[in-house]
Amino acid sequence: MLILSILITVILEQLKAVLGLRNKFASLMQRYINFFTAIPIRNQRQLRLMYLYVSVPIILLLVALKFLLIKSHILNFLVNLFLFILSVHILTWKEEAKNANSASDRSFVSTYANKFFAPLFWYIVLPGAIGSICYLVIMQLSVLLKSKNVDLEIYNVVVDKMLFYINIIPYIVLFVFIALASHFEESMYFILDKKAQFHKSFFFLENMLNELVLVAINKERFKIHENFKYDQEIEASSFSSQRYTPEITAYIVATLYRAGIFFIVLIMFLAIAKMF
């Protein structure tokens, strides 16, 4: 059923038939989050509790919905398909990569991780789309909280840690699949080498992902390209500041695409194995 949901979602995305629906869902989700964030936040404890308050009603609603539809397989599939389409963006990142309007625009890598891979991972792990929808809500809540800047230190510490905890497992899985889809030895050496520098920060995970995709495409061979600007200081500070040619973008897209295909194939094999 999950593979069928993925195929239907891909077709609808190709036909651009879900954009309006997803925009309405994002708007409703924002209004839902705004209801909770209207309360003044004075300390870290209140901030942590806000994540709980936002997540619990969604979990209860989706669990209740799952029990109501447990006897109707067709209706249950249709509802789960609808929730899957809303929460898992299969090809959004690829379209974003095509429409990148500058050489430094690499936000599609984060979109790939945060709108496709991680939501799909949590959709599989937790039943009834609880994982994928809660993931999106927490991500959107975090973006809003970071923009408030009431107490920068509190927000940075709590929000960054929360983002780390909900992303650490899917990101590690993603790192492995990127390695499988590229230069495996070099990628795995990079991942293991980063283990020594590991610390609990979502910023660290994002930087590691952005650096890993460069290792995965063997960035060294592009240094001789006359139009390729590379700087060690830029690499150490921010992936979004780097400048790459369209050729490098194409290699990154191809690597991420293969990693996603490998993940979906694994899901398919596990689903088939579960049938026997």
C-alpha beads as a LAMMPS data file, in Angstrom:
LAMMPS data file: protein, C-alpha beads

276 atoms
275 bonds

1 atom types
1 bond types

-500.0 500.0 xlo xhi
-500.0 500.0 ylo yhi
-500.0 500.0 zlo zhi

Masses

1 110.0

Atoms # bond

1 1 1 0.000 0.000 0.000
2 1 1 2.861 2.375 0.808
3 1 1 4.484 1.795 -2.590
4 1 1 1.138 2.521 -4.248
5 1 1 0.866 5.750 -2.219
6 1 1 4.349 6.766 -3.364
7 1 1 3.518 6.099 -7.018
8 1 1 0.233 8.029 -6.837
9 1 1 1.962 10.942 -5.106
10 1 1 4.696 11.050 -7.751
11 1 1 2.091 11.104 -10.556
12 1 1 0.090 13.872 -8.874
13 1 1 3.244 15.915 -8.262
14 1 1 4.267 15.524 -11.892
15 1 1 0.824 16.768 -12.919
16 1 1 1.149 19.609 -10.365
17 1 1 -2.225 18.561 -8.949
18 1 1 -1.348 18.762 -5.226
19 1 1 0.258 22.191 -4.907
20 1 1 -2.944 24.012 -3.961
21 1 1 -3.952 21.285 -1.509
22 1 1 -0.574 21.355 0.203
23 1 1 -0.619 25.140 0.413
24 1 1 -4.010 25.002 2.161
25 1 1 -2.705 22.329 4.524
26 1 1 0.377 24.438 5.313
27 1 1 -1.865 27.435 5.980
28 1 1 -4.099 25.424 8.346
29 1 1 -1.023 24.033 10.097
30 1 1 0.338 27.557 10.543
31 1 1 -2.935 28.752 12.077
32 1 1 -2.922 25.737 14.393
33 1 1 0.636 26.508 15.526
34 1 1 -0.121 30.219 15.947
35 1 1 -2.820 29.300 18.466
36 1 1 -0.177 27.820 20.785
37 1 1 2.599 30.341 20.148
38 1 1 0.316 33.241 21.094
39 1 1 1.113 32.397 24.732
40 1 1 4.201 34.288 26.030
41 1 1 7.226 32.047 26.642
42 1 1 9.387 32.905 29.646
43 1 1 11.758 29.967 30.048
44 1 1 13.120 26.767 28.484
45 1 1 10.613 24.533 30.271
46 1 1 7.641 26.369 28.755
47 1 1 9.268 26.156 25.349
48 1 1 9.751 22.388 25.632
49 1 1 6.167 21.948 26.825
50 1 1 4.944 23.856 23.781
51 1 1 6.268 21.087 21.534
52 1 1 4.288 18.601 23.621
53 1 1 1.090 20.686 23.543
54 1 1 1.291 21.054 19.764
55 1 1 1.947 17.352 19.128
56 1 1 -0.469 15.622 21.523
57 1 1 -3.786 16.765 19.902
58 1 1 -2.533 15.628 16.480
59 1 1 -1.472 12.247 17.846
60 1 1 -4.822 11.715 19.600
61 1 1 -6.785 12.754 16.505
62 1 1 -4.863 10.456 14.157
63 1 1 -5.003 7.513 16.577
64 1 1 -8.780 7.964 16.920
65 1 1 -9.118 8.179 13.135
66 1 1 -7.111 4.976 12.703
67 1 1 -9.366 3.077 15.125
68 1 1 -12.513 4.398 13.444
69 1 1 -11.344 3.176 10.034
70 1 1 -9.814 -0.104 11.154
71 1 1 -12.642 -2.196 9.652
72 1 1 -12.850 -0.362 6.342
73 1 1 -9.703 -1.208 4.380
74 1 1 -10.567 0.888 1.324
75 1 1 -11.519 3.982 3.321
76 1 1 -8.490 3.493 5.554
77 1 1 -6.224 3.386 2.481
78 1 1 -7.805 6.501 0.970
79 1 1 -7.434 8.490 4.200
80 1 1 -3.830 7.371 4.646
81 1 1 -3.127 8.194 1.002
82 1 1 -4.546 11.681 1.538
83 1 1 -2.398 12.188 4.663
84 1 1 0.646 10.804 2.846
85 1 1 0.212 13.238 -0.048
86 1 1 -0.074 16.143 2.400
87 1 1 2.957 15.254 4.491
88 1 1 5.517 13.592 2.178
89 1 1 6.868 15.628 -0.749
90 1 1 8.465 13.109 -3.080
91 1 1 9.754 15.341 -5.899
92 1 1 9.444 18.869 -4.496
93 1 1 13.201 19.028 -3.880
94 1 1 13.948 18.063 -7.488
95 1 1 11.734 20.818 -8.866
96 1 1 13.398 23.244 -6.471
97 1 1 16.808 22.213 -7.792
98 1 1 15.671 22.852 -11.376
99 1 1 14.364 26.286 -10.460
100 1 1 17.427 27.382 -8.461
101 1 1 17.968 30.969 -9.595
102 1 1 21.572 31.377 -8.471
103 1 1 24.724 29.330 -8.246
104 1 1 24.643 29.478 -4.447
105 1 1 21.041 28.280 -4.084
106 1 1 21.352 24.796 -2.602
107 1 1 18.304 24.814 -0.343
108 1 1 16.979 21.803 -2.268
109 1 1 19.341 19.581 -0.231
110 1 1 17.555 20.608 2.982
111 1 1 14.189 20.277 1.237
112 1 1 15.143 16.729 0.222
113 1 1 15.993 15.822 3.814
114 1 1 13.176 17.686 5.598
115 1 1 10.238 17.299 3.211
116 1 1 10.950 13.981 1.557
117 1 1 13.335 11.668 3.407
118 1 1 12.616 12.405 7.090
119 1 1 8.789 12.611 6.692
120 1 1 8.828 9.330 4.714
121 1 1 11.001 7.721 7.379
122 1 1 8.676 8.805 10.214
123 1 1 5.596 7.869 8.170
124 1 1 6.941 4.302 8.054
125 1 1 8.037 4.184 11.694
126 1 1 4.806 5.531 13.255
127 1 1 1.349 4.395 12.055
128 1 1 -1.442 6.481 10.553
129 1 1 0.774 9.352 9.357
130 1 1 1.375 10.322 12.999
131 1 1 5.109 10.454 12.421
132 1 1 5.162 12.476 9.201
133 1 1 2.563 15.067 10.232
134 1 1 4.008 15.556 13.720
135 1 1 7.432 15.921 12.122
136 1 1 6.206 18.687 9.800
137 1 1 4.398 20.470 12.634
138 1 1 7.494 20.396 14.850
139 1 1 9.668 21.654 11.990
140 1 1 7.264 24.504 11.226
141 1 1 6.872 25.362 14.911
142 1 1 10.667 25.527 15.215
143 1 1 10.946 27.935 12.296
144 1 1 8.352 30.192 13.915
145 1 1 10.013 30.042 17.337
146 1 1 13.419 30.906 15.897
147 1 1 11.926 33.980 14.244
148 1 1 10.563 35.320 17.537
149 1 1 13.996 36.153 19.044
150 1 1 12.477 36.859 22.479
151 1 1 15.468 35.242 24.148
152 1 1 17.952 34.196 21.498
153 1 1 19.956 31.886 23.745
154 1 1 16.899 30.003 25.033
155 1 1 15.418 29.603 21.590
156 1 1 18.676 28.515 19.998
157 1 1 19.413 25.941 22.697
158 1 1 15.927 24.415 22.990
159 1 1 14.817 24.636 19.352
160 1 1 18.120 23.381 17.970
161 1 1 18.072 20.417 20.372
162 1 1 14.463 19.571 19.501
163 1 1 15.276 19.663 15.792
164 1 1 18.295 17.461 16.488
165 1 1 16.285 14.797 18.320
166 1 1 13.598 14.456 15.626
167 1 1 16.162 14.415 12.806
168 1 1 19.098 12.426 14.159
169 1 1 17.787 8.951 13.203
170 1 1 16.471 9.793 9.694
171 1 1 19.600 11.828 8.949
172 1 1 21.910 8.947 9.920
173 1 1 19.878 6.610 7.714
174 1 1 20.069 9.198 4.925
175 1 1 23.861 9.475 5.321
176 1 1 24.182 5.717 4.791
177 1 1 21.971 5.741 1.694
178 1 1 23.903 8.661 0.207
179 1 1 27.080 6.637 0.751
180 1 1 25.499 3.617 -0.956
181 1 1 24.419 5.799 -3.872
182 1 1 27.870 7.319 -4.428
183 1 1 31.540 6.768 -3.616
184 1 1 30.894 4.422 -0.704
185 1 1 34.359 4.193 0.836
186 1 1 35.042 7.936 0.742
187 1 1 31.553 8.756 2.039
188 1 1 31.691 6.247 4.894
189 1 1 35.198 7.408 5.835
190 1 1 33.860 10.971 6.001
191 1 1 30.874 9.874 8.145
192 1 1 33.077 7.927 10.565
193 1 1 35.594 10.761 10.700
194 1 1 32.818 13.196 11.643
195 1 1 31.892 10.923 14.563
196 1 1 34.816 12.385 16.527
197 1 1 33.367 15.901 16.107
198 1 1 29.775 14.855 16.772
199 1 1 27.635 16.987 19.058
200 1 1 23.918 17.352 19.651
201 1 1 23.001 20.092 17.232
202 1 1 20.688 20.211 14.221
203 1 1 23.045 22.781 12.731
204 1 1 25.772 20.111 12.902
205 1 1 23.532 17.575 11.130
206 1 1 22.696 20.014 8.341
207 1 1 26.336 20.975 7.836
208 1 1 27.333 17.320 7.801
209 1 1 24.684 16.552 5.169
210 1 1 25.803 19.455 3.006
211 1 1 29.442 18.428 3.245
212 1 1 28.611 14.758 2.654
213 1 1 26.923 15.418 -0.688
214 1 1 30.162 17.069 -1.836
215 1 1 32.198 14.055 -0.741
216 1 1 29.626 11.787 -2.404
217 1 1 30.118 13.395 -5.819
218 1 1 33.911 13.451 -5.341
219 1 1 34.183 17.246 -5.339
220 1 1 37.958 17.105 -5.810
221 1 1 37.593 16.435 -9.537
222 1 1 35.659 19.688 -9.994
223 1 1 38.380 21.923 -8.585
224 1 1 40.101 22.041 -11.953
225 1 1 36.992 23.516 -13.548
226 1 1 37.719 27.146 -14.371
227 1 1 34.229 28.267 -13.338
228 1 1 34.250 26.375 -10.040
229 1 1 34.983 28.563 -7.035
230 1 1 35.976 26.648 -3.945
231 1 1 37.138 27.935 -0.607
232 1 1 38.064 25.917 2.482
233 1 1 36.783 28.633 4.819
234 1 1 33.432 28.662 3.021
235 1 1 33.223 24.883 3.269
236 1 1 33.801 25.040 7.006
237 1 1 31.233 27.740 7.620
238 1 1 28.193 27.463 5.419
239 1 1 27.097 25.313 2.527
240 1 1 24.590 27.941 1.369
241 1 1 27.433 30.375 0.674
242 1 1 29.264 28.089 -1.732
243 1 1 29.298 28.614 -5.475
244 1 1 28.921 25.679 -7.847
245 1 1 28.413 25.125 -11.537
246 1 1 25.204 23.591 -12.952
247 1 1 27.224 20.425 -13.586
248 1 1 27.861 19.986 -9.860
249 1 1 24.196 20.608 -9.099
250 1 1 23.305 17.854 -11.572
251 1 1 25.681 15.426 -9.821
252 1 1 24.216 16.273 -6.405
253 1 1 20.657 15.814 -7.702
254 1 1 21.579 12.454 -9.261
255 1 1 23.157 11.238 -6.007
256 1 1 20.162 12.274 -3.888
257 1 1 17.806 10.729 -6.438
258 1 1 19.636 7.377 -6.288
259 1 1 19.682 7.477 -2.467
260 1 1 15.900 7.991 -2.476
261 1 1 15.376 5.160 -4.963
262 1 1 17.498 2.797 -2.845
263 1 1 15.467 3.712 0.247
264 1 1 12.167 3.119 -1.545
265 1 1 13.426 -0.209 -2.956
266 1 1 14.355 -1.291 0.587
267 1 1 10.852 -0.337 1.746
268 1 1 9.384 -2.382 -1.118
269 1 1 11.446 -5.466 -0.220
270 1 1 10.460 -5.175 3.458
271 1 1 6.788 -4.845 2.464
272 1 1 7.010 -7.957 0.257
273 1 1 8.837 -9.889 2.977
274 1 1 6.111 -8.943 5.464
275 1 1 3.524 -10.592 3.221
276 1 1 5.161 -14.011 3.612

Bonds

1 1 1 2
2 1 2 3
3 1 3 4
4 1 4 5
5 1 5 6
6 1 6 7
7 1 7 8
8 1 8 9
9 1 9 10
10 1 10 11
11 1 11 12
12 1 12 13
13 1 13 14
14 1 14 15
15 1 15 16
16 1 16 17
17 1 17 18
18 1 18 19
19 1 19 20
20 1 20 21
21 1 21 22
22 1 22 23
23 1 23 24
24 1 24 25
25 1 25 26
26 1 26 27
27 1 27 28
28 1 28 29
29 1 29 30
30 1 30 31
31 1 31 32
32 1 32 33
33 1 33 34
34 1 34 35
35 1 35 36
36 1 36 37
37 1 37 38
38 1 38 39
39 1 39 40
40 1 40 41
41 1 41 42
42 1 42 43
43 1 43 44
44 1 44 45
45 1 45 46
46 1 46 47
47 1 47 48
48 1 48 49
49 1 49 50
50 1 50 51
51 1 51 52
52 1 52 53
53 1 53 54
54 1 54 55
55 1 55 56
56 1 56 57
57 1 57 58
58 1 58 59
59 1 59 60
60 1 60 61
61 1 61 62
62 1 62 63
63 1 63 64
64 1 64 65
65 1 65 66
66 1 66 67
67 1 67 68
68 1 68 69
69 1 69 70
70 1 70 71
71 1 71 72
72 1 72 73
73 1 73 74
74 1 74 75
75 1 75 76
76 1 76 77
77 1 77 78
78 1 78 79
79 1 79 80
80 1 80 81
81 1 81 82
82 1 82 83
83 1 83 84
84 1 84 85
85 1 85 86
86 1 86 87
87 1 87 88
88 1 88 89
89 1 89 90
90 1 90 91
91 1 91 92
92 1 92 93
93 1 93 94
94 1 94 95
95 1 95 96
96 1 96 97
97 1 97 98
98 1 98 99
99 1 99 100
100 1 100 101
101 1 101 102
102 1 102 103
103 1 103 104
104 1 104 105
105 1 105 106
106 1 106 107
107 1 107 108
108 1 108 109
109 1 109 110
110 1 110 111
111 1 111 112
112 1 112 113
113 1 113 114
114 1 114 115
115 1 115 116
116 1 116 117
117 1 117 118
118 1 118 119
119 1 119 120
120 1 120 121
121 1 121 122
122 1 122 123
123 1 123 124
124 1 124 125
125 1 125 126
126 1 126 127
127 1 127 128
128 1 128 129
129 1 129 130
130 1 130 131
131 1 131 132
132 1 132 133
133 1 133 134
134 1 134 135
135 1 135 136
136 1 136 137
137 1 137 138
138 1 138 139
139 1 139 140
140 1 140 141
141 1 141 142
142 1 142 143
143 1 143 144
144 1 144 145
145 1 145 146
146 1 146 147
147 1 147 148
148 1 148 149
149 1 149 150
150 1 150 151
151 1 151 152
152 1 152 153
153 1 153 154
154 1 154 155
155 1 155 156
156 1 156 157
157 1 157 158
158 1 158 159
159 1 159 160
160 1 160 161
161 1 161 162
162 1 162 163
163 1 163 164
164 1 164 165
165 1 165 166
166 1 166 167
167 1 167 168
168 1 168 169
169 1 169 170
170 1 170 171
171 1 171 172
172 1 172 173
173 1 173 174
174 1 174 175
175 1 175 176
176 1 176 177
177 1 177 178
178 1 178 179
179 1 179 180
180 1 180 181
181 1 181 182
182 1 182 183
183 1 183 184
184 1 184 185
185 1 185 186
186 1 186 187
187 1 187 188
188 1 188 189
189 1 189 190
190 1 190 191
191 1 191 192
192 1 192 193
193 1 193 194
194 1 194 195
195 1 195 196
196 1 196 197
197 1 197 198
198 1 198 199
199 1 199 200
200 1 200 201
201 1 201 202
202 1 202 203
203 1 203 204
204 1 204 205
205 1 205 206
206 1 206 207
207 1 207 208
208 1 208 209
209 1 209 210
210 1 210 211
211 1 211 212
212 1 212 213
213 1 213 214
214 1 214 215
215 1 215 216
216 1 216 217
217 1 217 218
218 1 218 219
219 1 219 220
220 1 220 221
221 1 221 222
222 1 222 223
223 1 223 224
224 1 224 225
225 1 225 226
226 1 226 227
227 1 227 228
228 1 228 229
229 1 229 230
230 1 230 231
231 1 231 232
232 1 232 233
233 1 233 234
234 1 234 235
235 1 235 236
236 1 236 237
237 1 237 238
238 1 238 239
239 1 239 240
240 1 240 241
241 1 241 242
242 1 242 243
243 1 243 244
244 1 244 245
245 1 245 246
246 1 246 247
247 1 247 248
248 1 248 249
249 1 249 250
250 1 250 251
251 1 251 252
252 1 252 253
253 1 253 254
254 1 254 255
255 1 255 256
256 1 256 257
257 1 257 258
258 1 258 259
259 1 259 260
260 1 260 261
261 1 261 262
262 1 262 263
263 1 263 264
264 1 264 265
265 1 265 266
266 1 266 267
267 1 267 268
268 1 268 269
269 1 269 270
270 1 270 271
271 1 271 272
272 1 272 273
273 1 273 274
274 1 274 275
275 1 275 276
